[in-house]
Amino acid sequence: MKQAVVFVLDSNVTMAKEYENGSSRFDCAKQVAQDLICDLMIQSKTNEVGVIVLKSNTTRHHFYEPDSDNEDTSMDDDEEIPYQNILEFGGSGDAVMVARPTPSLLRKIDSLQVSKESESLRGDFCDGIIVAADSLYKRTNKKKYQRRIVLITDAEHRVEVDGEQLSEVLNGLCDLECTLEVIGLDFGKEAKFSKPSAGEETAVKVEPKQDEKEDDDSATDAGSETDAGEDNDDDEDGGEVGTALIKSQNESLLISMTEKTGGYVMAAKELKAIFATLLGKRKSKSTRRKVDFQIAPGVSMECRFSLLLSKATLPSLKKRVVPDDTAYSQKPKNEDEDDAKKSDDVSPEDMLNMKRIESHFDAENEEVEITNRGQAYKYGSDLVPMSAYDMGGLTAISDVKLKIIGYIPNSRVPKAFCVGPPYILSGADSRKACAAVSALARGLERTKKVAIASFVQMKNRDPSLVGIFPNVSQLREGKSLEEMTEEEKLAEKAKYENPVDLIIFKLPYMGDVVVPGRIPLEEHDKSKEKVCDDLIDALTLEGDQLDYTRIANPMIRSYWKTVVARVKDPEHELVMARNEKEDEIATPEKVLEGAKGALDAFYESFPLPPANRKTAKK
Amino acid sequence: MDDESLFGADLFGEEPDWANDDYQSQGQDGTEGPLDQGAQHVLMLLDCRVDMFRTFGAGNDKSAMDNGLQVAKALLQDTVRTTVSQRTGKRNGIGIVLFNTKRQTSSKTAMEEEDCDDDDGKQNQGVHILMPLIPPGISHVLDLNQCLEKERNVQEEFQQESQENSGDIMAPLQTALEVCQDMFKKAKCVKDAFSNSNPVVDSKSIWIFTSHDNPYPGALQQMKTIADEAKEQNVKIIVWPMATGGNSEMEDVSDGDSPRGYNDPSFDHSLFYQDIVSYAPFASPMSTMEEFEEALEELRHDYKKPRRAYYGPMRLPDWRKRILDEKDAQDDEDKDKDTAIMIDWFKFVQLAKKPSTVQIDLQTKLETIKVTNLIDDHGEVLATVKRGNTFDRTTSETMQPGLHRIRTFADFAGELVPMSQSEMKELKNAASGKLDSSNLVLLGFRPSHLIPFYHAIDSAYLVYPQVDGNDREAQQDNRNAFINLRAAMIRKNVVAIGEVLFRVGWTSKLVVIRPLHELLDKEEGTQRLPPGLMVVPLPFEDDIREPELDEAMKELRLQSTMAEGLARNGANLEDGGAAPDLTSSLSTSINLMENTHTGYVASEELVQAAMDVIEKRTVDEDIQLGEDLENAALQKFFDYIEAIAMEDPFFEARTEFDTEVPDEDVLKAAGTQIERFKILLPDDAEKPKVAGRKRKMVEDDSGINWVELYEEGALDSCKLPELKKYLRSIGEKLSGKKSDLVLRVQEHIHKSQKTIKVKREI
């Protein structure tokens, strides 16, 4: 489903506060917004984005669009202008609505500045959320969208809350199924709500940070009015205390708001932490496709199958042609010089398109016209010419279906023979299909069998041989039931012995197994067990160390990072996601240091041949 | 065409060879032979003695020679099919040589004229090349068919005349072996191991089809010398003992030296062949096609041995540091720090595919050469790319300067961002950790249960210690490290996470390395899976898809949440000192299940019914993946192609496959169980019909008196827009042809007139 996301960026003066690395909170907010927008752009061309800037010197949003000659807000008209100091833009940056983002939107975000003396400005986050909610409502109401408002703020500005209006807006957001996500810079509190409470009482999980002082009201009711600035003194110390109080109360307010709508408040200290948390949220949904699942003659039902894994790919590069050869021929030809940098004078828009025209020739270099061409199959060293009539006899006519051939013990289906990527098969929203699939999953699990089936994945294609496995958590593989205590067994049983869906892997047909015979390996050397055990212990990864489910493909990541950087600066050098300083695909330095002794002992015990770096290849 | 194919990638893919690890030598002396790489060539020697042509009688008009030719045909077809479906082995050659032929043979066929200019001399010595050693195609199958269908009379042409046997200067088999050696040497498809900088060793086999177990006792020594020479050249010699037709009326054509008659069911290898052959897989003479197919299957392991996919080092995580240390090291002692466990990679499974079609010139029936012209908007040709040209980028650009004008860009939401090919390469290199050769780097270990088996984005590989090189001691050291590390992984129940780069220029992948246990066939004792390590490519974060929750999963989650809540309550009760009441908690659980049970998750009864179906439909325990379960679609495809190639008008597609079980058989085996399962399945609530879109009624401003026209039967005279106006005014559909629209108008007026009439009557 396409997404519509409104980013609300706080440009209050407090956002200028700098971190140790020299970048400000606002830089960080801009970076987060840009990266998230890029993610949305990369995920799908149909995603839409709006941006709202709080405490802006300019007032421009979908409620109020000043004429171009009267763009600056005149303070005299204060009363008539709704939601002052709110700047809204989307699309290419000119529109004041949620629209498909373009690279110029990113550039526009990049050019945003923290407002000076914004204390006197209006446009707090409540106003921002109201404008964002309305913008989303106008653009997406009654349409299929996944809606989100992402607020990036330090929440260190006073907020005027019109309880009634805010409550109405929050209810509206619930109706829209729009979540509120708050990236709280230097927040003390955080919370996460999987679904909107919409007025009902739900267990709220508020995790106060360690250094947070005990607050009497951890969550302020959305309806109540927060007048945070009331006790604000002008002296420096008092100011800090006041700001801290404002922040704390605002945080509570935001938590109670997200509780209503569903979403989260994240307490972020720096950019890295934000991305570390946001990572893993980008797993895309798998498209479900219909399949006629034929369990037995007369027992078939419509089920859904979808890919569990699918190799992410890079888009292909676009080719353009420099109009004439002056641009490059005048420059000295240097083989090392990069093509892309040779034609600085011509913009890509002014370049020509490139077409490919295919033609066919015979051995005598005479062109063979299309009317004289036919199709053939290579059959060994010969060709078998095929007429259109002959080809007709080869068309398989079949709907998408999964037909069970029989069942075999799972010991006869070595995992090594399973060809990925796997699919998941479920009954979707049909009671009959769900019941049949779950009955089969549990039946297979209990009888320790695998269903062998023929699977036509696409209409009129040849069937593949597949194995249908119960989708049980593999936690069981580590420990057999016999090894478990009674308690563990019960827990396991409840959780994992009751699979409700099925996993499909391709299996080899007759003649497709090509693994060669190898002589059995000799018995290991008992005297060297300790060396190996120590090596494994020392190199055992813990927690999320080298967690592949959270490591992005470095090539794809580098490509997009470079592209995004070049949107802002075409001369930007390549951005490598994997470099000497940062490498996710490496043994963590700490583990490596700890394993030095064990590794040395291993090398000592087992003299190894040289690695032949240069010669080792296919 | 992508960019890589523009600048030098081989359009024809990989060199179509496979390796052969000396299958038969395994287990004989406990060591493995070297891993040969290269094509597999087979030369079939068919004996042309009289008895080879004798029919078996009793309704069987086949002879041993027919059987031999049938085996040849099966081998040809199998080789061709494998070449096509596995896209490998394009260089594999097959040749057929007849020996003990009569001295003068008739003229050569087209098939024989290729490549055999110099066998005239040999013909006179009782040897004839029926098919030269070349990669086979359909024409060769057709030629053999001619022989089998007796359109070409092999017997008449080649059968030995009995009197010719005596007084041989040189035994025809000896000549034949020499001819074979010569053919191996001269055939274009055989690669000379020493002429290439990257030597590949082709595997060569000679299969002797004969019924005679002691043909030339006097020439044994000479034969042995020749056979030894052949074996030195890596040629394997195998004898296929052939049973012949028994015909008591015919004179025994034995040369008198043989102690055995031709119809003797045994074949004594010790008499002659044991010194000639490389090994003797077949003890007794064969006569039925089943026997031959079984034999061919057995040898298939030999001649179709899969090659290793890759080879290279398996490094430990500190390898980079060690290389740095090595560079820093001052004295020579520390120099050899870049060491690793050297491994071979093998694929477990290679799914066969249908070949794709090629374009041919209909007149010559030859494949056309595809040429792609790259043209700019002004029609100017920038470059011409001819299929098969594999220049590197610099050469291409020097030869075709127009290529200099091409720029590449990344498209980002419609905006073009400069990104060159060489930059992409640079990105790829950095993303692969700047590994400069194929590598498996072990990064760490994890408890095995933490990596789910379905996190396999591609097919798995077998990793096994390398057996290359002559240094046996080094090999054993390498093997020891591998064995001990694997044993420790099993002992500690861990898997390893690693990074692998298969080839420079590709991107590296994350993999999980699992210890693999040897799997033996219980009955036959043969190896189903070798021991070693199994390497499975893991997905990156971007590759993992999140499946949508189905209703059953939602129900399950609801149940488990409630169950957890119940458990908490129970625990609270216990804390409060009250004795846990098992009965009440059980009834609560039952209530809970009943309350949350919406029928999406199978009831226990349904699961039982499913288990009964599973039990009843469990197929034969002997079924083996890879050896059973035929690819019916592919088989039918090949049969069809062959039928077209052979212009077989009587072609009938095969219909029986073990992967296509007839419904009747299934119902016969498990009809009752299936019926019960079906009855227990819940019904789906009928989905409320989505109301059709209400059409907006628009007033008809055509000014036509529709009733009048209806009565006159002149509705046809109206124009389409007018008809639509009327239909719009009554909220009817506008789709269809004019006649449909007229009919719709007619029906409506008819109805309304009827209503008016009824109303009036009332």
Interface residues (C-beta under 8 A of the other chain):
Chain A: M41 K45 R100 P101 T102 P103 S104 L279 G280 R282 K283 S284 K285 S286 R288 I295 A296 P297 G298 V299 R304 S306 L307 L308 L309 S310 K311 A312 P315 S316 L317 K318 K319 R320 V321 V322 D325 Y328 E335 D338 D339 A340 K341 K342 S343 P348 E349 M351 L352 N353 M354 K355 R356 I357 E358 S359 H360 F361 D362 A363 V368 N372 R373 G374 Q375 A376 Y377 K378 Y379 G380 S381 D382 L383 V384 P385 M386 D390 G393 L394 A396 I404 I405 G406 Y407 I408 P409 R412 V413 P414 K415 A416 F417 C418 V419 G420 P421 P422 I424 S426 G427 A428 D429 S430 R431 K432 C434 A435 A436 V437 S438 A439 L440 R442 G443 L444 R446 T447 K449 A451 I452 S454 D462 P463 S464 L465 F469 N471 S473 Q474 L475 R476 E477 G478 K479 A494 K495 N498 V500 D501 I503 F505 K506 L507 P508 Y509 M510 G511 D512 V513 V514 V515 P516 G517 R518 I519 P520 L521 E522 E523 H524 D525 K528 E529 V531 C532 D533 L535 I536 D537 L539 T540 L541 Q545 L546 Y548 T549 R550 I551 A552 N553 P554 M555 I556 R557 S558 Y559 T562 V563 V564 R566 V567 P570 L574 M576 A577 R578 N579 D583 I585 A586 T587 V591 L592 A595 K596 L599 F602 Y603 F606 P607 L608 P609 P610 A611 N612 R613 K614 T615 A616 K617 K618
Chain B: M1 D2 D3 D21 Y23 Q26 G27 G30 T31 E32 L76 T79 V80 T82 T83 V84 I134 P135 P136 G137 I138 S139 H140 H301 K305 P306 A309 Y310 Y311 G312 P313 R315 L316 P317 D318 W319 K321 D336 D338 T339 A340 I341 M342 F346 K347 F348 V349 Q350 L351 A352 K354 P355 T357 V358 Q359 I360 D361 L362 Q363 T364 K365 L366 E367 T368 I369 K370 V371 T372 N373 L374 I375 D376 D377 H378 L382 T394 P401 H404 R405 I406 R407 T408 F409 A410 D411 F412 A413 G414 E415 L416 V417 P418 M419 S420 Q421 S422 E423 M424 E426 L427 K428 A430 A431 S432 G433 D436 S437 S438 N439 L442 L443 G444 F445 R446 P447 S448 H449 L450 I451 P452 F453 Y454 H455 A456 I457 D458 S459 A460 L462 Y464 G469 D471 A474 D477 N478 R479 N480 A481 F482 I483 N484 L485 R486 A487 A488 M489 R491 K492 N493 V494 I497 E499 F502 R503 V504 T507 S508 L510 R514 L516 E518 L519 Q527 R528 L529 P530 P531 G532 M534 V536 P537 L538 P539 F540 E541 D542 D543 I544 R545 E546 P547 E548 D550 E551 A552 M553 L556 S560 A563 T598 G599 Y600 V601 A602 S603 L606 V607 A609 A610 M611 V613 I614 E615 R617 T618 V619 E621 I623 Q624 L625 G626 E627 D628 L629 E630 N631 A632 A633 L634 F637 Y640 I641 E642 I644 A645 T659 E660 V661 D663 V666 L667 A670 I674 F677 K678 L681 P682 D683 D684 A685
